[in-house]
Amino acid sequence: MEVEISVEAEKKRLNSWVALTVVLLSVLMGLGKLKDDNIVQTRQLQKADAADAWSEYQAKKIKLHLAEASLRQAEMLAIANPASAAALKPQQQQLKHELERYKQESQDLQRKAQAKEQGMETLNARHDLFDISDAALSIAVACAAVAALSANLLPLFAAWGFGAAGALFWLAGFAGWNLRIEWLVSLLG
């Protein structure tokens, strides 16, 4: 009778540890999911902003090339018809001014687009951390469930191990730590 009570007490204690583990892991997973969704939305906005910036850049470069071609035409016309050279001077000056403006604007747009792309890379790295965290925490919950069903401590220890790994990646995702996990992402990707 005393042995049965002891076994029941051990089972109850194991189930309490399993329940506490599952609750903790679930909270981490839920909070990580919220943060990851926000990162994904921000990443989508930055991708759209980068595409817009590159489109603006291309438009400025086209304007730059058109202004260059117009200036060459005005210079050729002035050479071909020296009598109209004086009349073409104001147009040539305006085209030279536009060329400088388009060069500066296109350089600014290029820097803007590259900065948006760099921001996307940073967000991608954080997103990857949350993906790995979610996978590790899911495995941990499954191990905890096996521990409850089998009344065995070994799967609970595995749950804690995977949970610790998931918590590490979760913290890294929230804090923006640069954990070099490219090898893991490429292995799983």
N, C-alpha and C positions, 0 to 999 in steps of 0.2 A: 504494500500500500504506500509506504514511504517512498519507494523507488518510483512509483507511478506519479506521485506528486512532484518529485524532483524532475522527472522527465517533462511533465507538463509545465513546470516552472521554467525550465530551460527553453522549451518551445515558445512559451509566452515571452520570455526575454528576447529570444532570437527574433520573433515576430515584431516586437517593439523596436528593435534595432533596424529591422527591414523597413518598417513603416516610417521611422524617422529618416532613414536614408532616402527612401522614395520621395518623401515630402521635400527634403532639401534639394534633391536632384531635380524634381519637378519645378521648384521655384527658380532654380538656376536656368533651367531650360526655358521657362516662360519669359523671364527677364531678358535672356539672351535673344530669344525670338523677336521680342519687341525692338531691341536695339538693332538687330540684324535687319529687320524690315525697314527701319528708319535709314540705315546705311544704304540699303538697296534703292530706296526712293531718292536719296541724295545722289547716289551714283547715276541713276537714270537722268536726273536733272542736269548733272554735270556733263553727262554724255551729250545731251541735247544742246547744252550751252557750248560745248566744244565743237559740235557739228555746225552750230550757227556761226561761231567764230571763224571756223575754217571756210565756211561759205562766204562770209564777209571778206576774208583774206583773199579768196579767189576772185571775188568781184573787184576788189581794189587792184589786184594784179592785172586783171583784164583792162581796167581803166588806165593803169600805168602804161601798159603796152599800147593801148589806143592813143594815149597822149604822146608817147614816144614816136609812134608812126605818124601822127599829125605833125609833130615838130619836124620830123625828117621831110615830110611832104612840103611844109612851109619853107624849109631851108632849100630844098631842091627847086621849088618854085621861084625863090628869090635868086638862085643861081641862074636858072633858065631865063628869067625875065628880070634883069637888073633894075628896070624902071619901077617894078612893084616891090622891090626890096624894102624901101622905107615904109610902105604901107603895111607890110607883113611883120615889121618889127614889134608892134604892140601884141599881135597874136602870138609871136614866138616867145615874148616875155611871159605872157599869160600861160602858155603851154609849159615853159620851164618852171614857173611857179607851181602849176598843177603837178608836174612830175615830182618835185620835191615833196609836196604835200602827200601825194599817193605813196611815195617811197616810205615816208615816215609813218603814215597810217597803216600801211601793209606790215611794216616791222612791228608796230604796236599790236596789231591783230594777231600776228604770228606768235608773239610772246604770250598773248592772252590765251590763245588756243592751246599752246603747249602747257601753260600753267593749269588749264582745265584738265588736260590729259594726265598730267602728273597727279593732280588731286584724285582722279579716277583710280590711278594705280594704288594710291594710298588706301582708298576706300575698298578696293578689291582685296588688298592684303588683310584688312580688318574683317571683311566679309568671309574670307577663307578661314580666319581664326574662329569665327562663330560657327561655320559649317563643321569644322573639326570638333569643336566643343560640343555641338549638338549630337554628333555621331558618338562621341565618347560617353556623353551623359545618357544617351539612349541605350547603349550597350550596358552601362552601369545599372539602369533601371531593370533591364532584362535579367541581368545577373542577380539583382536583389529579388526579383520574382522567383527565380529558380531556387534561391536560398530559402525563401518562405515555403515553397512547395516541397523541397527536399529536406527541410529542417537540417540543413548542413551549413556550417560556417564558411567553408571554402568559397562558395559562390558569393557570399556576402563580402569576403575579403577582396574578391575580384571586382565586385561592384564598387567598393571603396577605392580600389586602384584606378579603375576607369573613371570613377567620379572625380578623383583628384586630378587626373589628366584633363578631363573635361573642364574642371574648375580653373585649372591653369590657363587653358586656351580662352575660357570665358573672361577671366581677368585680363588677359593680354588683349582681347578684343575691346573690352571697355576702356582700358588704359591706353590703348594704341601702341602697345609694346611691339617691337619689331622682332618677333621670333622667326628665325630663318627656317621656314617650313616648306620652302618651294619643293623640296624632294618629296614631301608627304602629299602636297597638293597635286604634283605631277603623277605620283603613284596612284592616287585616288581619282584623278581627273580624267 
